[in-house]
Amino acid sequence: MKIAITSLGKDLDSEIDPRFGRAAHILIIDTEQNKVDVIDNSENIDAFKGAGIQAAALLSKKGAKILMTGYCGPNAFKTLQAAGIRVVSDVTGTVKGALDAFANGELSFSESANAKANW
């Protein structure tokens, strides 16, 4: 299974980036092949609007089935749902910590988008 996690850095020890569409990086972890694909999301960081929708489309293209992030807005959430990607919001800490918490059943899937962000 491929799990996408927003990240401030390029490895599993990096902190989670709380933003989805404007995250610095998105790591896609293939749990079956034990591989990590690092996506540089700089193209979306300065997008006027639609960053979440563009990032959601990219995750779909990459085959991700789960997204773990701090915040996922309504338009991105709808796009992810349409692509069959389940969302885990309000994730904090490191990428590795989030993967471990998910594997241990400590995180649950979001039923809706987060409230509007303040950034």
PAFI-821064 format. One record per residue (C-alpha): x negated, y negated, z; residue number from 1. Coordinates in steps of 0.05 Angstrom, whole numbers, plus 5000, padded with zeros to 4 digits. Each point is the difference from the previous one (the first is absolute). Example, Ala and Ser with C-alpha at 12.3 -4.5 7.8 and 13.67 -1.06 7.14 Angstrom:
<sites>
{site {4754 5090 5156} 1};
{site {4973 4931 4987} 2};
</sites>
This chain:
<sites>
{site {5000 5000 5000} 1};
{site {4976 4930 4985} 2};
{site {5007 4949 5057} 3};
{site {4987 4926 4985} 4};
{site {4976 4956 5058} 5};
{site {4988 4925 4996} 6};
{site {4930 4983 5025} 7};
{site {4955 4941 5013} 8};
{site {4940 5043 4978} 9};
{site {4981 5057 4955} 10};
{site {4994 5059 5048} 11};
{site {5038 5040 5052} 12};
{site {4970 4960 5057} 13};
{site {5028 4935 4973} 14};
{site {5057 4963 5035} 15};
{site {5070 5004 4971} 16};
{site {5018 4938 4959} 17};
{site {5067 4978 5027} 18};
{site {5022 4975 4931} 19};
{site {5023 5048 4945} 20};
{site {5002 4961 4935} 21};
{site {4943 4954 5018} 22};
{site {4956 5051 5036} 23};
{site {4926 4995 4986} 24};
{site {4996 5074 4983} 25};
{site {5046 5060 4996} 26};
{site {4969 5067 5015} 27};
{site {5034 5061 4970} 28};
{site {4983 5062 5039} 29};
{site {5012 5066 4964} 30};
{site {5010 5047 5060} 31};
{site {4997 5062 4956} 32};
{site {4934 4984 4966} 33};
{site {4972 4960 5058} 34};
{site {4984 4941 4955} 35};
{site {5007 4925 5009} 36};
{site {5015 4953 4942} 37};
{site {4985 4927 5017} 38};
{site {5043 4949 4963} 39};
{site {4975 4928 4998} 40};
{site {5064 4960 5006} 41};
{site {4968 4932 4989} 42};
{site {5043 4989 4938} 43};
{site {5063 4998 5044} 44};
{site {4971 4959 5058} 45};
{site {5009 4934 4964} 46};
{site {5063 5018 4962} 47};
{site {5053 4945 5003} 48};
{site {5054 5052 5011} 49};
{site {5015 5073 4985} 50};
{site {4936 5026 5033} 51};
{site {5038 5054 5038} 52};
{site {5037 5023 4939} 53};
{site {4935 5004 4960} 54};
{site {4965 5038 5055} 55};
{site {5060 5048 5006} 56};
{site {4997 5014 4925} 57};
{site {4925 5014 5006} 58};
{site {5011 5050 5057} 59};
{site {5053 5035 4960} 60};
{site {4952 5005 4941} 61};
{site {4946 5029 5046} 62};
{site {5048 5053 5026} 63};
{site {5006 4977 5072} 64};
{site {5058 5031 5039} 65};
{site {4992 4960 5065} 66};
{site {4979 4929 5016} 67};
{site {4974 4980 5068} 68};
{site {4994 4925 5013} 69};
{site {5014 4945 5050} 70};
{site {5054 4963 4962} 71};
{site {5041 5018 4938} 72};
{site {5048 4947 4973} 73};
{site {5069 5014 4972} 74};
{site {4983 4997 4925} 75};
{site {4939 5045 5008} 76};
{site {5040 5047 5045} 77};
{site {5054 5008 4947} 78};
{site {4949 5012 4946} 79};
{site {4964 5052 5042} 80};
{site {5066 5035 5016} 81};
{site {5018 5002 4926} 82};
{site {4932 5032 4986} 83};
{site {5011 5053 5054} 84};
{site {4946 4973 5046} 85};
{site {5017 5002 5074} 86};
{site {4976 4942 5044} 87};
{site {4971 4999 5070} 88};
{site {4999 4927 5024} 89};
{site {4971 4965 5061} 90};
{site {4936 5042 4996} 91};
{site {4939 4972 5036} 92};
{site {4929 5022 5017} 93};
{site {4954 5035 4951} 94};
{site {5016 5040 4938} 95};
{site {4974 5064 5032} 96};
{site {5040 4986 5064} 97};
{site {5063 4990 4959} 98};
{site {4988 5065 4962} 99};
{site {4990 5037 5066} 100};
{site {5062 4969 5032} 101};
{site {5041 5019 4939} 102};
{site {4973 5072 5000} 103};
{site {5018 5005 5074} 104};
{site {5072 4976 4988} 105};
{site {4989 4935 5037} 106};
{site {5024 4956 4943} 107};
{site {5068 5000 4966} 108};
{site {5026 4979 4933} 109};
{site {5033 4931 4994} 110};
{site {5074 4997 4982} 111};
{site {4995 4928 4974} 112};
{site {4952 4944 4984} 113};
{site {4969 4957 5054} 114};
{site {5030 4932 5015} 115};
{site {4971 4942 4962} 116};
{site {4926 4989 5014} 117};
{site {4973 4936 5029} 118};
{site {4938 4993 4957} 119};
</sites>
